Amino acid sequence: MKILQVLWLGPAALLMLVLAGCGRAPLTPVNGKVTYKGLALQSGVIVFTPDATRGERGAIAVGKIRDDGSYTLYTSDAAGAAAGWYRVTVSALAATSFSQPAGQGFAYPQSLVPEKYRDPDLSMLACEIKPGRTNAIDFNLD
């Protein structure tokens, strides 16, 4: 009988850890669209950083901006982000050719949006992710 109790305790403890999420906040689905001057960005990255000025902590959430300007947030490898307030940055670079003639320096990629959007202190982009529902959050950059 004791062997059965020991065998049962292992899976039960493992299940409790999985259900508890190892202390990680539950993730909420987040998606949206990013436009610049009314046109959808066709590439780039959007980053949600917990807003420390509002007492938020935790992991950042990142989304790849697709051809139609849409994005879906991921925290590590899991879809979504923890509920709370975030500061948001956007980075989008023009495609460059790496076939430079000999003797010419490297051509740095050009940003498709103003540089201020790459800095959470300057971007002035912020939002709240609300728990228990899908959050559709669009950003219209000027």
Buried (B, 14 or more C-beta within 10 A) or exposed (E): EEEEEEEEEEEEEEEEEEEEEEEEBEBBBBBBBBBBEEEBBBBBBBBBBBBEEEEBEBBBBBBEBBEEBBBBBBBEEEBBBBBBBBBBBBBBBEEEEEEEEEEEEEEEEEBBBEEBBBEBEEBEBBBEBEEEEEBEBEBEBE
